[in-house]
């Protein structure tokens, strides 16, 4: 939920119809800005997304949960765009730290962040990849907590194995704490 600890997924929340409409409005606004900023540098698009976030928090969000999810959506978008634009650590790092501070909406978002970070580390071998390896191990433990036979569980485990093969970050690379 809104107060979830960093690195933890929120529990499934049943949204009201009005809340679902507001989330669709947020999704449309983010998607529209993505299209408008497609060719912008990260330095150009970041303030536009932060301005969008401020506007959505004022005009759309009605609950603390909605405010937290808007923050997460914008943080995830900026992180993904920093990755896609192959930004250096001084730019990419703060986007990662913000997502970690906000927590993850679900295991899929946690998987997405861990995998992009691991792939970014492979592109930047000068960067210490210990945290990326730890994040992959943590996301794998989260996925393994899903029920056996769950299609999401099986799909994420296969995709995670593929990412580990691509990056060379094999399971169990970091100790459990």
N, C-alpha and C positions, 0 to 999 in steps of 0.2 A: 504494500500500500504506500501511500504518500510518505510515510515515515520509515520505509524499509531501510535497513542498513546497507551501506555500499557493498556491492557484490551479491546482494540477495535479490531474488526475483519477488515480484509482488504476487499475492494470491489472486486467483481469478476473481474478477469483480463483475457482477451483473449490473449493466448500465441501464439507466432509464432511457426511454425513447428520446427525451430532450437532450440527455447527455450524449447519446449516440449521434444525434444531429449535430451537436457542437463539435464532436470529434471528427465528423465528416467535413465540417467547415474548416477545421484545422488542417486536415489532410489536403483539402483542395487548395488552401492558401499556401501550404508548404510546396505542393506540387507546382503551382503556378509560379512561385518564386524560383523554383529549380529550373523551370523552362526559361525564365527571364535572365537568369544568371549563368546559363550553361557555359558561356564562353568567358565569363569573368574569372579573374585570378582569385585566389582564396582571400587575399587582402581586400578585394572589392566586394566579394559576396558575404564575408563574415559580418560586417556591420549591417548589411541588409537583412540577414537572418536574425540578428539580435534585435533589430528594430521590429521585425515581424513578431518575434517572441513577446516583446513588450506590448505590442498592440493586441495580440491574442490574449495575453494575460489580463489586459484591461477590458477587452470587449467580449470575449467568448467564455472564458473560464468562470464557472460559478461555484466550484468546490475546490478544496485543497487538493483532492485527488486529480482533478482536471488540470490544475495549475502545475502539479508535479509532472503529469504526463506530457503537457505542452513543453515544459523545460526539457524533458527527456527526448522528445521527438526532435526538437531543434538541436540538441546536443548530438544526437545520433546522426542527424543530417550533416552537421558541420564536421564531425569525425569522419564520416564516409567521404565527404568532399575533400577533406585534408588528405585522406588516403589516396583518393582518385587523382588528385593533383600532385601526388608524391611530394608533399610538403616535408621540409626538414624537421627534425625533432623540436626545435624551439617553437614551431607552429603546431605540429602534430601532437606533441606531448600534452599541452594544455587541453586539447579536445578530448584526449583519452582520460585525463584526470577528472575532467568535468563529468563525464559519463560515470566514472567510478564513484564520484561523490553522490551523484543522483540515484545510483542504483539502476537496476535493469527491470523493465516492464515484464519480461518473461525470459524463459531459457533460450528462446530463439534470438532475442536481442543480445543476450550475453554471449551466445555462440558467435554471432556476427562480429561483435567487437573483438573478441579473442582471436578469431581467425584473421581479421584484417590486420590486427596488430602483429600477429605472427608473420604474416606475409610482408608487412612493412619492414619488419626486422630483417627478413631475408634480402630485401632490396637495399638495406642499410646495414651491412655486416659490421660496420664500425660501432654500431649501437649495441649495448649490453642486452642480450635477449632473454635474460633470466626471468624477467617479469612476464614476457610473452609465453614462455614455456609454462610458468606457473598458472597463468590464466587459462591456457589450454587444458591443463590438468584439472583445474577447478570447474571449468565448463563441462568436462567429461564426467566428473562426479555429479554435477547437477543433472545432466542428461540421464545418467545411470539411476537416479532417484525416480525417474518416470517409470510408470508401470511396464513390466515386461509385456511384449506384444504390442505396445503402443506404437503406432506408425511414425509419429514424430520422433520418438526415442530411436527407433531403428534408422530412420533417415538421417538424423543428426549424428548418430554414431558412425554411419558410413561416410558422411561428408567430413566429419572430424578426422577420420582415418585418412581420407584423401588429402586433407590439409596437412596433416602430420607428415605424410609422404612427400608432399611438395616442399615443405619447409625443413624437413629433417628433424623436427621436434617430436621425438617419440614419447609415448606415454610413460608416466612415472619419472619424468626428468626432474621433478622438484619434489621435495619431501612434503608430506601432509602435515599441516600445523594445526 
